[in-house]
Every structure is written in C-alpha cells, then in structure tokens.
Amino acid sequence: MNPFQIIRPETYEDAAAVMSRGDFSLPVLKAGGMDIVDHLKEGLMEPDALVDVKRVRRGGGDAIVREDDRILIDAGATLAEIAASPLVTASAPGLAMAAGDAATPHVRSVASAAGNLLQRPRCWYYRQSQYDCLKKGGDRCYAVDGENQYHAILGGQSCHIVHPSNLAVAMSVLDGRVHVIGGDRDSIALGDLFQMPSRGVRREHVLESGEVITHVSVAAGPNSSYLAVKHKQSFDWPLVSAAASVQMDGGRIAAATVCCGAVAPVPWRVPNVDAALVGVDPEDSAAMTAASELAVADARPLTQNGYKVQLLPVAVRRAVRMAAGLPAIAEDRR
Amino acid sequence: MSSRTRSAAAGFDVTTAVSDIRPANDGIAMDTDTSRLDGVPKIDGSAKYGRDVLPDNVAFARFIRCPLGNAELLSADADAARAVPGVVLVRMDRDSANYHGRVVGLMAADSPRALDRGMRALNMQWKPLDAVRGIQDMDFDDPSEQDNQALARADVVLEAVYTTPVQTHCCFETHGSVVDASAADGTVEAWVSTQGVQGAADGIARALEIDRSKVLVHADYVGGGFGSKIGGGGKEGATAARLSRDLGRPVWLFCDRAEEHLDTGNRPSSRTFVRVGATNEGRITGGFIRTAGDVGISRGGGGVSIPSGRYDLGSIDGDHRDVKCAGGGPRPFRAPGKPQGAFAEEMMIDELATQLDMDPLQLRLGLERSDERRRMFQRGAAAIGWDKRGDTKTAGDGGVVRTGYGMGSTNWPAFPSQSEAEVIINPDGSVVARQGAQDIGTGHRTAMGICCASTLGIPLRYVTSETGKSNQPYGPASGGSVTLTNTAPAMEAAAAKALERMTTALAEREGGEPGDYGVTEGQVLRDGAPIMSWEEACGLMPRAIRGEGRHSPRRGGGRGGSGHSDGVQFARATVDTETGVVSVDHVVAIQACGRIVCRKTTESQIIGGVIQGVSYALFEQRILDGQTGAMVNPNMEWYRILGSKDMPRIECFLWDHGATTVKPIGEPPTIPTAGAVACAVYNAIGSPVRSLPLAPHHVLAAVAAGRNGGGA
C-alpha cells in the first residue's frame, strides 16, 4: 500500500473541511476502517490521506437518542452499539436485528453505522485487482459470463453487484435518512442515497466529495424486522435478505413496507409487494406467499443465481411475519 | 463406561465417554486431562511461529505469480520494479503460466512495503488464454453395454454420480520459511513452518548443496499443517535458502492468504459414478464404480478411496482417472482420498437402503467387515438417538424444517516410523524430554512430556518438553498419523533408561539392588516404601543422568507398534427446506484410540477432525472462474470455513478396550463426517444431495427434485 497521512479531526465540521479543502488529491474518510483496509491491501484505492472520524461524536451525549418520533444514531456508532441499544431494540427492532446479524462480534464492535451504509460491494471481480471490471474503469462486467452465484437478480444492468449493507435494507423500511454537512443539503432520504449503475458505475452513492454523514435517523415504531438467509451462520454475507415494517389493524396488515437486500445493486424496494400485503392476515400463508412472490416478478437471474429467485420470497414472507409479531416460520418442526 | 460433560471454552459442549479408564504400563496412569503445555504461550502471543521471526537485516521475498488460470505474460517492467527504493531483487523465470498462482518469478526487498511497491511497479500485462477445465462437466463412459453378473444377481440397482469440490489447504500460519544462510562459517539457520522438521533440514541442505550437519531448522510452533507442509521445507524454504545465500542476508518468505489458497496444495475434487446392485436381503452384489479427480497441473494424486474396504460391496468393477485442469495440484490432505470416497460410499449405501426399504443401520451391520465397528455402530446409534430417525421415503411429507440422521465409518492403518528420544534428569530434579518431531497443533509437546513424566513416576511440572528442532533426536514427519504412535515408545524407552541409570546409582550409594527402587508421584520408594523425595534423590546424583530411547518398528506395527484404528460417526442435521440452509446439530464420534496418553488432546484431535469434516460437508469449495480459470475466492471471506455458530455439539467416545499401544487418530476422525452429514440431510429431505458442499442451492435443487421424484 502507498504511504498516506492520517488526519484526526475533532469534529465532523473539521472533517468536512479537510475533505473539501483540496490539500490532498484523494482524501478518504475512515471510521471503523473495515472496508478501507481491505481496499488498501488489494491496491483498489490509493488515498494520500485518511481522515479518521472513528472517535468523532456529534455532541457529548449518547450516540443513540430519540427526538420526537425519530431515533438518531451517530455516524460513528458501532453496529454492536446499535444492536444492543434498548432504544433501537424497542423502537426500531428491524434495525437492531440488521446490525446484530452482520459479520462477527469483533467486526460489529468496530464497524460504524455510516461505514456500513457506504461500504463498497463484495463482488469478487471488483475486489480483486486482476479483473479490470466496469467498477474499476474497465469495459465489462465479469459476472455476466462468470461466477455469478452471489450477484444480482434484480435491477442488474451493466454491472451486477449486490448492495452489501444490512443497515441500509433495514433503514429503507423505517423512513431512514442520512444527515450530512459540507454540502448544500441537510439530509438525504435513504431511497435517494444510492444510485443504480446506469447513473454511475464507479460509485454506489450520491454524496459529494465534501459531504460527511454526521448521523442517521429512522422513524420509531414497534413493528419491524430484518431477516437474512445465509449459507454460513458465522461471518457470512446474506444470500438474500429482507426487511419489513407493518402497521396492523385488527389482525390484518393495514400498511407494509418491504425492502430486499443482496439481490440488486441498491436496497431494493418492492412497492408491488407492499400494496399486495394490505388487508392480508399474516397467518394466511397462501395470501402471504402470493404477495411475497411479487418480489421476484421482475427478476432476471444470471446463469448461477436462480436459487435467489426461490429464496427471496421466503425471506420476504418470513420478515413480514416477524414484523407482525409472528414466528418467522409458521409450521412446527417435524 | 463412565461419562462426563464439560463446557469447552469455545462454547460448544463436549461429552466424553471413556471405556475402562485404567492405568497402562505398570500402574503408571497415562490417561490424563492435562491441558497442552504450550496453550498459554499460544494465547498470550509469547509463542513465536516461523513467520514471527525477523532476524536483523532480513530481506522480505515474495513469489511473482500468474493472476489468471492460463495466460501469456506480454510484459513485465522488471527495471521499474528494481528502481523502486528498497527493492533488492527482481527475477522473472517464465513468460507463461497454466494456473492461477503459478510462480513466474521472485522479488525481494528491504521491507514488505517496498515489496508491495515493487510488485505494483512490475505492472505485469497478461493475455488470457483458455483455461483447461477439469472434471466438473465430464461424463463417464456408459458401462451399460458390458455384461455384469453382479448386477444381474441384484434385486435393485442404484445409479448415481457423486461429486466433491476442491478443498484448499489454508493453514492458519501460511506456508513459508525464514532462512539465514549468510553466516561466514557456512552454517545455516532456518525457521520453517513445517510438518517435518527433520525433512526440512534435509531439504534446505539439498537446496544449498551443503552438509545436513550445517543446517539447524526450528519449528518450535507451527500454525497448522494437515498434510501440505510435509515436503522438506517446500519451495518456500528452498527458495528462501538460496536467496539468503545469494543476498548474504536472512530472507523471510511466507505466502499471503491468497497464495496459500492457490499454490500450497489441496484435497482434489472427485467425481464418482456408481452403478451398484443389492439383493432384497441387504447384500450388495457389486457393479461398477468409476472415479475421477482433478489434479490441477500435477501428474497424479486425485485418487478417490472407494470402495473403502470397510463394507462388503460384492464384486466391483472399478477404475480411476486423474484429470488435469488449470489449478494448483493436490497435496496430502488429512486422510488423502478418504473423505471424498466415504461421502460417495455412505450415500450410496443409504440410497440403496431406501430402495430396499431397510434401515441403513441394519444394512450396514450386514455389510460391515469389522466386528469392532459393528459394536461401535450399535453404541453410536444409541448415543445419537437413532430410534428417533424418521423414514427417508416419507421425509418429503414433513414440515418446513426437518431433521435427519446419518452415519459413516472410518479406519486407518498404523504406519511404522523410526523414532528416537532423549531424557535428561538434572541434579536439581528438573527433567528435559527431547524429541525431534514437531508439534503442529496436535499436542505432541504435551504428549512427550506426559510419556516422560509418567514413565519416571513424577508430576509433569518437573518436565520441560522440547520438540521441533532438527538437532534433536530423530522424529518422523507428522503425516499419516504416525507421530505419537512411533514417538511414544521412543520417549518411554528413553525415560526408562534414565530411570534405570538413576536407580542403579541409588543402589550403589544406598545399598540393595536397582530393582528395589522405584518412583511414584514424585516419591522415591525402596521396597515399596517412600524413602525420599524426587529432588532429594536427584540431588544425590553427581551429575545429570541421560537416557536415550529408540523405536524401530517393523512394517505393520511391530513391537510397541500402534495397530489399526477403527471408528464410526453419527450426525443429526436440520434442514430448512425453504432456504436450503443446513445446520448440523449433533455429531457422535467413536474412535479407537488405544492407549490414551492425554485425553484432552486426544479429544481435541477428534473434535478437530469432525469440525473439518463438517466444514468440508457444508462449506468449503475452490471456485474457479469459468472465463479465466482463476480462483475467485482465494480468501477467508468467500472460501467459507465453518465458524462458531455453525458448530455442532460434538460427542467423543474414546474407544479403548484394553489396548496397550497408542493408535493413530490424526486422520481417521475426519474421514466419515461429510458422508454422515450428507446421509442426515438425505434422511431429512427425502432426496439425495449428491454434490458437496451441502450449500443452499444444492439442497434446494434436491428438495425440488424430490417433489418431482428424483435426486440432485
């Protein structure tokens, strides 16, 4: 890896200033450093400065607070803090589940909320320097004719990455926002934070270079969930995931929001599923299955990831059941 | 059988049931619960592995490798690399390569960072060529035209193809060496991550064309081996040695994680075609078994051990093909050829049992060739709760989450190897036990200390156990499960010789005959009565007493030899039939261990074998890119290895029955696990998953095929 400076600003404002001042040709923000170190080791990124915001906090108070009907979480709050927060567990349970399901206890104790959102995709062609793929300025996506068992089944265009963040999927169903400084806006809705490859294949989000996330926020509410289907239960990425939030009315779903993970280049909202769930009794497995199947109505699997088309409706159905307070699986064990 | 349960620190329960714990030789209790002597240094970091050694003025070396499965090197800017400050050597040896990771050159530098920059500056440009694909899509010649009497006698015939993927060696401590061949007196010192410290000294002497007596190799701590670190220090050791001599300074050369996956050997993949018949009474009449294995660019080594010989499979017409492909070649891997063969064989038997409408346990009891394993099967069935097993035929009618049971068997021969040992009793009572094999994580250092202490009749705390240096008394390479079976007799002989010299000296001084004296629990006895402490007796000696031991077994396990080890395993697995996710809940492992020198490390060997087997069954797989032939998962992220949440409850039964010799247990416990797990998944979902790993996409395909009346 190339030599670089480490800058330790005291505040997010200072960090934003360093990022936009032009002293460095490629300053990169670093919090937990999980993803940055991977990039440095593989030579995928050659920053001349790391702006280390790991210990920066907005104020002197708690990293996670409630303000009116929203929960505010410091950008630097760790996944472990989010997963263990009584506030999040009670008022945004899906977010706590998503944070607690990521990686390992060790990683969760280091990885930050903002870093989790902005981590780069795990595509093995992107992550290894010998593949000159679209994301690195090359002219092709190796996944199309290659090993694509973990790639996108939805929204794949030129590039078939899947969005890697657990938190983004959970926040998508909780009216999530990221709050920024250093630009000409205060906050961005989660649905607007990420961009499809067609809008820019080299980066996955729309933040400007001087913009720094100070905190994220979600709407408080009791009925949300997150569920990942993983091959390995320790330290693995989801094959598919789903988050759901529901409002119940007399045993039926009055409103639902579902988001799918690990199936598309961005957290994948499924408004057709949301609409179909309205009025459904979550114990009615036929109706639940029919609504969940809509999640893959537009799926276009690659050569090796057809199994995800089968998995995603299962994850959606189970996540909705959990959000409605039911066990993920209706039947008992044999 | 007594039984006890303890909670291991790792967070999974280990229940151990031991038959007939009793003192072994002459009332010396061998069956100890001793924690490994080097456990604390390994945890607190004071244990120094080869790659931790950084001599003054060391140069860091790294192989230059091909990044694609088959490619031509168009250009490499060696001059630019040489111009990088700190780079001391750039050497290009090849301009093409036929597998990902193949060595094409060598670079050395003053620091790892300079090496990184040099590699970047080299800016290799490769032209990809078509990579040779292996057995993945191969077909076997159809044997249907051939007349086969065994099949003609059969009531049912099973035809199936079973496949297993390449399992890479990915030792925790990667392959490598530090070698200092710069000394003016021509001596060479090396720190090698090796399974054979004696062979490593041979290899480094050969590489430098110098006398072996000039070479001292240290392998004080070794971070895993599993068969890939047997070869005399490997190319890493030989290269580091020559480079050190050329540069006149010590050289550090260790693989990084990707290199470790790519080019340090593997368990080859396998493809097994079976067309085998059985009678309604549960006798297998025979048939065809054809196997193939990917051997990368190697000439051979892809064998699949089926039939295993453990079951009577009738008259089998078999053949095997090694198939080349663009990939690193095989190396011995914990029971080479055996787990892949056992997977196919156990699944074949379970599938035949379904066709015959028989309980697979009953079928195996009839096919089994060993009375001992038959008894083990009955014991294991009780331990796993086989009576709760449902019928495979009706498994498809179960709920979303289904449980199944499977089983498998194992055996391993005793390989003889010469061993030597040395024991020194100091006048202050301290003792040194010295044996020049190596502790690759197996507990050898601990076992040697116990053999010495128990033979002398003193507590282990008196003994310093030294191993892992090439100038110590000869020991075998730790491969083939030979270490303790052959070193224990040597160490016990050395301790007995030292004790004999001590009692002779005592008799000369105190009167009586040497045979009047003995030592028990640190007390010296005369005619059975305590007369002084161990320290007092040692203090009477004018100087240190030395004892030497040698073990020279005949082939087949001669005097003090080890005997054959049998075992069986049972697995209970849960399958989520909507997601295809498999969870192994419980494994019962029964293993004949013979005389148990150290129960805790013996259990650890068996638990480790099961863990590696479950990981092989569920997760591990080298994935080669269909376009470039390059491995897309040469890391610990996408090359999945079982983690703590994937750990089953593992129940070990150390099967003893009065054996007086130590049996080989390094390899056999990993042989049957994958087969037993696959049989459990088959029993759970009612249709066979014939390809490892038991990954969601394979399991979902089998579930779907079961609905349509077939297998996957």
Interface residues (C-beta under 8 A of the other chain):
Chain A: M1 N2 P3 G43 T104 R122 W124 Y125 Q128 Q130 Y142 D145 G146 E147 Q149 Y150 V229 K230 H231 K232 Q233 S234 F235 D236 W237 L239 Q304 Y307 Q310 L311 V314 A315 I329 A330 E331 D332 R333 R334
Chain B: P67 L68 R113 D116 R117 R120 W126 G390 A395 G398 G399 V400 V401 R402 T403 T574 D576 E578 T579 G580 V581 S583 L618 F619 I623 D625 G626 Q627 T628 A630 V632 N633 E637 W638 R640 L642 G643 S644 K645 D646 A695 P696 H697 L700 A701
